[in-house]
Amino acid sequence: MNDAPTTMSPLAERLLAGDKRALARAITLIESDDPAGWELVREVYPKTGKARIVGFTGPPGVGKSTLIGALTKELRKEDRQVAVLSIDPSSPFTQGALLGDRIRLTEHFLDKGVFIRSMASRGALGGLSEAALQAALVMDAAGKDDVLIETVGVGQGEIDIVDHADTIVLALMPGSGDSIQALKAGVMEIPDVIVVNKSDHPMTDTMIREVRGALSLAHTPGGWRVPILRTEAARGEGIEELAAKVAEHRAFIEAEGTLAERRARNLCSEVLGLATARLRRRLEAAIEDDPRVAELLNRVVSRELDPASAAAELLEGEIDE
């Protein structure tokens, strides 16, 4: 059954026509958890799925934002419409940016073919919030060819970008302890492309050898061989090759049929993620409003009931709304 409305709202029509103000308004509604924002997503969702979603992750300080800025410039040479969604609160797209980065990105703010939005992670463990995922959808609906998503940091618990991007770029920096942490097996199974940025560092060759060693231990299904690129994003070096590898990976997964599989997995994960987040909010509200829930938790605190049994009671509906 198709629940899509027969006529669209004026905001949805403007969004689908590529109106930047409509896109900005849509994301504001979504970020504010306004019901109108969720209704808008419902309206335009059938028009999504065309954009190339590229996720960027990596330890703080490796230059992900500068890398994205340089890649955006490269993509614009091909006349591609680009949207950037920066989840990192230290991003140069926010007021807390370094002056140098803001100057380098000025041309993008004035470019009608580029839309840049910064968004708080809202404490999401995996670096992406509900609102960020919906924002990426409306960017797609607005006709962007590429949606570049930058996430906060990287770590064992911060890898949910794998569930929301077609291509994942892991950025590392030589001579950094954080980069060594990123070489853990759980993280090295994520990327489709690895970038060693700030590659003029004397430890670059050592880092590349370490990355190759970690990759040899990681399970990488399919025939794609993860490339390791050297970049100096602040000077634009290696960015053309990065753009080429992102395009090459997209062509590869399309040809192999794994793009559809990846997106099916991603969408299922998003549905479960949204349901989990909403269920948690309902339970948290119930703690405040329902004395039976409070009593259940008090029994746990007093050691009369163990946490697992209490959770089972909640999930089995023994405490109804």
Stockholm file with secondary structure:
# STOCKHOLM 1.0

chainA/1-321         MNDAPTTMSPLAERLLAGDKRALARAITLIESDDPAGWELVREVYPKTGKARIVGFTGPPGVGKSTLIGALTKELRKEDRQVAVLSIDPSSPFTQGALLGDRIRLTEHFLDKGVFIRSMASRGALGGLSEAALQAALVMDAAGKDDVLIETVGVGQGEIDIVDHADTIVLALMPGSGDSIQALKAGVMEIPDVIVVNKSDHPMTDTMIREVRGALSLAHTPGGWRVPILRTEAARGEGIEELAAKVAEHRAFIEAEGTLAERRARNLCSEVLGLATARLRRRLEAAIEDDPRVAELLNRVVSRELDPASAAAELLEGEIDE
#=GR chainA/1-321 SS CCCCCSSCCHHHHHHHTTCHHHHHHHHHHHHTTCHHHHHHHHHHGGGCSCSEEEEEECCTTSCHHHHHHHHHHHHHHTTCCEEEEECCTTCTTSTTCCHHHHHHHHHHHHCTTEEEEECCCTTCTTSCCHHHHHHHHHHHHTTCSEEEEECSCCCTTCCGGGGTCSEEEEEECTTCHHHHHTTSHHHHTSCSEEEECSTTSTTHHHHHHHHHHHHHHSCCCSSCCCCEEECBGGGTBTHHHHHHHHHHHHHHHHHHTHHHHHHHHHHHHHHHHHHHHHHHHHHHHHHHHCHHHHHHHHHHHTTSSCHHHHHHHHHTTSSCC
#=GC SS_cons         CCCCCSSCCHHHHHHHTTCHHHHHHHHHHHHTTCHHHHHHHHHHGGGCSCSEEEEEECCTTSCHHHHHHHHHHHHHHTTCCEEEEECCTTCTTSTTCCHHHHHHHHHHHHCTTEEEEECCCTTCTTSCCHHHHHHHHHHHHTTCSEEEEECSCCCTTCCGGGGTCSEEEEEECTTCHHHHHTTSHHHHTSCSEEEECSTTSTTHHHHHHHHHHHHHHSCCCSSCCCCEEECBGGGTBTHHHHHHHHHHHHHHHHHHTHHHHHHHHHHHHHHHHHHHHHHHHHHHHHHHHCHHHHHHHHHHHTTSSCHHHHHHHHHTTSSCC
//
